[in-house]
């Protein structure tokens, strides 16, 4: 009976002396292995996403707080008085439009031939 030993593997060929030695594998790692660069990128992305979720509501709350404190009571008073004035101007505008209609009517009435003028009362003569 004869026992055979397995064939030993072929030793790797050493690179020539003038060939540069590559220490980094250039991102071509074995499948399933995570390199340090990929792990660092994943950690940075997770930190950024966490910061957005945590700091987003805090920033919104701070902005709302600034808005509330930014209102001056004197400004509120002045704003209310301006709103009141605008309301008065609107009323005056409506009244002026009504007066314009009346003037137009009077002008049309006076522009008619003599029969319309006869219907008007005669002006009183001073005594």
C-alpha positions as CSV (number, residue, x, y, z in Angstrom):
1,X,0.0,0.0,0.0
2,X,1.3,3.3,-1.0
3,X,0.4,6.6,0.8
4,X,0.6,9.8,-1.2
5,X,1.2,13.1,0.3
6,X,-0.9,16.0,-1.1
7,X,0.8,18.3,-3.5
8,X,2.1,21.5,-1.8
9,X,0.8,24.8,-3.0
10,X,2.9,26.9,-5.4
11,X,4.7,29.6,-3.5
12,X,3.9,33.2,-4.7
13,X,6.3,34.8,-7.0
14,X,7.9,37.8,-5.2
15,X,7.7,41.1,-7.1
16,X,10.7,42.4,-8.8
17,X,12.9,44.9,-7.0
18,X,12.0,47.8,-9.3
19,X,8.2,47.2,-8.9
20,X,6.5,49.5,-6.3
21,X,5.0,47.6,-3.4
22,X,1.3,48.4,-2.9
23,X,0.4,48.5,0.7
24,X,-3.2,49.6,0.2
25,X,-5.5,47.3,-1.7
26,X,-7.3,50.2,-3.5
27,X,-10.7,49.3,-2.1
28,X,-10.7,45.8,-3.7
29,X,-11.2,43.8,-0.5
30,X,-12.5,40.3,-0.2
31,X,-16.3,40.0,-0.5
32,X,-18.0,40.5,2.9
33,X,-15.1,42.5,4.3
34,X,-15.6,46.2,5.2
35,X,-12.6,48.4,4.8
36,X,-11.8,51.3,7.1
37,X,-12.8,53.9,4.5
38,X,-16.3,52.4,3.9
39,X,-16.8,52.1,7.7
40,X,-15.8,55.8,8.2
41,X,-18.2,56.9,5.4
42,X,-21.1,55.0,7.0
43,X,-20.4,56.5,10.4
44,X,-20.2,60.0,9.0
45,X,-23.5,59.6,7.1
46,X,-25.2,58.2,10.2
47,X,-24.0,61.1,12.3
48,X,-25.2,63.6,9.7
49,X,-28.7,62.0,9.5
50,X,-28.9,61.9,13.3
51,X,-27.9,65.5,13.5
52,X,-30.7,66.5,11.1
53,X,-33.3,64.6,13.0
54,X,-32.1,65.9,16.4
55,X,-31.2,69.5,15.5
56,X,-34.0,70.1,13.0
57,X,-36.8,70.4,15.7
58,X,-34.5,72.3,18.0
59,X,-33.8,74.9,15.2
60,X,-37.5,75.2,14.4
61,X,-38.4,75.8,18.1
62,X,-35.6,78.4,18.4
63,X,-37.0,80.2,15.3
64,X,-40.5,80.2,16.7
65,X,-39.1,81.6,20.0
66,X,-37.3,84.4,18.1
67,X,-40.5,85.2,16.2
68,X,-42.5,85.6,19.4
69,X,-39.9,87.8,21.1
70,X,-39.4,89.9,17.9
71,X,-42.9,91.5,18.1
72,X,-42.8,95.0,19.7
73,X,-46.0,96.2,21.5
74,X,-45.5,99.7,20.1
75,X,-45.4,98.2,16.6
76,X,-48.6,96.3,17.3
77,X,-50.3,99.5,18.3
78,X,-49.1,101.4,15.3
79,X,-50.2,98.5,13.0
80,X,-53.7,98.6,14.6
81,X,-54.0,102.3,14.1
82,X,-53.0,102.0,10.5
83,X,-55.6,99.3,10.0
84,X,-58.2,101.6,11.5
85,X,-57.1,104.4,9.1
86,X,-57.4,102.1,6.2
87,X,-61.0,101.3,7.3
88,X,-61.8,105.0,7.4
89,X,-60.3,105.6,4.0
90,X,-62.5,102.8,2.6
91,X,-65.6,104.4,4.0
92,X,-64.6,107.8,2.6
93,X,-64.0,106.2,-0.8
94,X,-67.4,104.6,-0.8
95,X,-69.0,108.0,0.0
96,X,-67.0,109.7,-2.7
97,X,-68.1,107.1,-5.3
98,X,-71.8,107.8,-4.3
99,X,-71.2,111.6,-4.6
100,X,-69.7,111.1,-8.1
101,X,-72.8,109.1,-9.2
102,X,-75.0,112.0,-7.9
103,X,-73.0,114.6,-9.8
104,X,-73.1,112.5,-13.0
105,X,-76.9,112.2,-12.6
106,X,-77.3,115.9,-12.1
107,X,-75.1,116.7,-15.2
108,X,-77.2,114.3,-17.3
109,X,-80.4,115.9,-16.0
110,X,-79.2,119.4,-16.8
111,X,-77.9,118.4,-20.3
112,X,-81.5,117.3,-21.3
113,X,-83.6,119.6,-23.4
114,X,-85.9,122.2,-21.8
115,X,-88.6,119.8,-20.5
116,X,-86.4,118.4,-17.8
117,X,-85.5,121.9,-16.7
118,X,-89.1,122.8,-16.4
119,X,-89.6,120.0,-13.9
120,X,-86.9,121.6,-11.6
121,X,-88.1,124.2,-9.1
122,X,-87.2,127.8,-10.1
123,X,-84.5,129.4,-7.9
124,X,-85.8,131.9,-5.5
125,X,-85.2,135.5,-6.2
126,X,-83.9,137.6,-3.4
127,X,-86.4,140.3,-2.2
